[in-house]
Amino acid sequence: MTSAKTTKIVIVGAGVIGACLAYHLSLRPRNVITVLERDIPGAGASGHSFAWVNAFGKDPRDYHTLNRRSLDMWYRLAHELNTDIGIHYGGEMRWENRTERAAQLERRIRQLQTWGYPCRLISRDEMLTLEPDLLPGRVAAASHSEADIHVETDKFISVCLERAQEYGAIVQSKTSVTDFVTHNGKVAAVKTPDAEYPCDIVVLASGVQTTQLASLLEVYIPQQKSPGIVIQTTPCAPVLKSVAVIHAPPTNENYQHLHLRQLTDGTLRIGQGTQEGINRDDSQEHADALLAQAKAYLPAIADAEAIPTPVGHRPMPLDGFPILGFTEEVPNLYIALMHSGVTLAPLVGEMATIEIVDGARVDWFSPYRLERFG
């Protein structure tokens, strides 16, 4: 859009995607941005995410490349925002103690290296140089992915929304969207219990709620259920001296692989299995068991206590890949439904802004249009 006409854009959802979009859209002149969040910013999937930013397990190649591009963009966005946005640098380190799993890791690292991903196999001594407090036990293979980070999503969301507001955006928390007003096949306003917000464009960055909200406009957004658990702990002394994230083998066959990161306040975030794994056990017993596994590898956290966290439901399109772009049924409705939302936030914020404001169709998003579901 190159005319002087003001464009009213309503973003539904203030997680990492909605907040990053609000920031990028607010940088463009003549946009009037309103963000509507049914709870508080980051209360949904963003607040429950393990928030490991990576392209390690992102297949196929096109999807790996999309995540790799966004990983690199996190560094640029941090420079641009020029304040603490909750990034922890140092990469991701993992190891395997079983021969079969070690061979799988070695194959994965070689494949990622051919794709140009900054990762490498490391020795047990190199592991302990990076993390001297670690007691890894048997190490059959280990790796370090140097560029990976983790993000404290509440800090990032807060900064993005503050900057957006400095450019004139309006952020309304505790404001649920109940319906839409349509005119000539387009959304004319977004309805909440107390007000209507006139708009030229609506962006649904509303995570698991996207399907229900889009259905009000007779647009079908296919999702699968994806419950997951990432427990918290009480604060403890810094235990990760160099890396941002560790993935450790299970301590016995009754458990899955462990992943762990530490926040600035000293609390830990611990999960098990893969980032896509299904887990509904939010009991104290499960939280204690995860922490006990972590303590076996990191005795320095012995004083930490586990805090069970309610199940978090992650946005998950039916085929596991993002849904991005305007819909055919409602041409001024833009969908930004993620998996890998934390990793992809900088890229989606910047590229979706080009699509929304400039009317372009970004080639990077071609495999991720809603139309692929027919």
Disulfide bonds with the S-S distance in Angstrom:
none
